[in-house]
Amino acid sequence: MEFNLDNIDLAILEKMQANARISNADLARELSMAPSAILERVKKLEQKDVIRRYTTAINPAAIQQKLLAFIFLRSSEGFTCCSDTAAQLAAIPEVQEVHHIAGEDCYLVKVRTTDASSLMSLMRSKMQKIPNIASTKTTIVLETVKEQPDLVIPKT
């Protein structure tokens, strides 16, 4: 999909990624544009699915989500991993990310839970019930050095 973003679009994205709560008036002032022009551009970026949603970054420890794990899953379908399997994984609330990957495994899944016991419960009560999962390999994170959801906005 081609997005055709110009320098103004990229500047808007950079400012909004740094502060999603920036007002239209402040954004217009910082970019030396009319608020109506900024509003129109932001709406177009939303319509094109460039801006997907606005979120709040919450410290996982504040809500007792202290355990971060990555689970490599192998599907019984082999290389032709089933999108139904991915959809079932994505429907699990504790699953933050599902990636279809190359290599021996089919999926890499990022999961947050309160502790090892809740991770085990999640795997037994939810993941084990997904029919096409043949095997799992779990890596528990001991320390996060960097977790960066922001994208690098290109400079033109």
N, C-alpha and C positions, 0 to 999 in steps of 0.2 A: 504494500500500500504506500503510495506516494503522498507526502503531507505538504510539500512546498512551503516551508516556513521561511519568512524573511527575517531580517535583523530585529525588527520591532517585535515580531512574534517571539523570537528567542529571548529578547530582553524581558518581555512580559513573563515568559516561563521561568526565567532566572529569578526574577523578583518574587513571583508567586510561590516558587518552590522554597525560597528562603523564608517566606511568611505568607501562608495561605490566607491569613486573615487581613492582609493588606487591603485597605479600602480602594475603591475605584478612583476616588479623588486623589489619594496619595500616589497610586500607581501612575495616574495621568500627570501629576506634578513631577514625579521622579523621571518620567520619560518625555517631559515637555510636550504633552499632547492634550487634546481636549478629552474630558471624561467620557463623552458620548462615543468618541472614536475608540477609546480603550474598551469600553463596555461592549461595543460591537465586535472587536477583535477577540475578546475573552469568550463571548458567546460562540463565535465561529470555531475557536479552539476546542470548546466543549462539544460542539456539534460534530466536529471532525474526529472526535475521540482522542485528541492530543491530550487534553486535560480530562482525565477519567473520573476523578472524584477529589474531594477535599477531605483530609483526614487530620486526626490528632495523634501525635506520637505519645504513647503512654509508657511509662517505665514499668516493665513486666514485674519487677520486684514489688511494686506498690500494690499489685493485685495478686500477689503470691504465685506468679507464674515464673518461678525461679529456675526451672529446669528446661534447657534448650537441647533438643536432640535432632539429629539428621538420620533419617531411615532410608536405606537403599532397599528397594523392593524389586523382586524379580517376579515377572508374570509367567503363568503357565503357557501363555500364548507365544512366548519367545519374542522374537524381533517385532512381530506385529502386535505390540501391546494394545490392549483394548481401551478405547476412549471411555467406555462404561466404567472400567476400573478406575481411571483417572477421575471421573465424575464422582464416584463413590468415595474416593479418598478426599477430594475437595469438599465434600459435604460434611466431613467431620469437623466440628467447630475448633478443636485444638490444632488442627492442621493449618499452618499459615501459608505454606507454599507447596505446590506439586509441580515437579519438572519431569518431563519425558526426556530421558538422557540416552546417550550413546554408550556402548560398552556392554559389560556382562549383565548389568541390571537394567531394568526398564524405567524405574522412577526414582527420583530423589525427593524426599518429603521432609519439610521442616515442621517440627512440632514443638509447642510449648505446653508444659504442664507444671503442676505444683512441685512434684518430687518424683523419684524413681518409682515409687509404688503406684502413683497415678499414671505414669507412663506405661507401666506393665498392664494396668487395668485397661487403659485405652487400647493397647495392642491386642489384648485378649477379648475385650468386649466389642470392639468396633472393627479393627483391621482384620482380625482373624475371620470375621464373618464375610469378608469380600472374597467371592469364590475363586477368582483367578490369581490370587497372590500365592506364589509357590514358595517364596522364601524372603526373609528380611535380614538386614544387617544394620544394627543401630550403633550410632556414635553419639555419645553424650558429651556436650560441651562443658569443659571445666572452667573456662574463662573466655569472655568475649573481648577481644582487643579492639575490634572495629566492627560496627554494624551500621551501614550507611544506606538508607533507602533513597537518598537523593541521587539523581542522574547528573552526569557532567553535561552541561549545556554548552554546545559548541559556540565558539566565537567566530564570526565571519568578517 
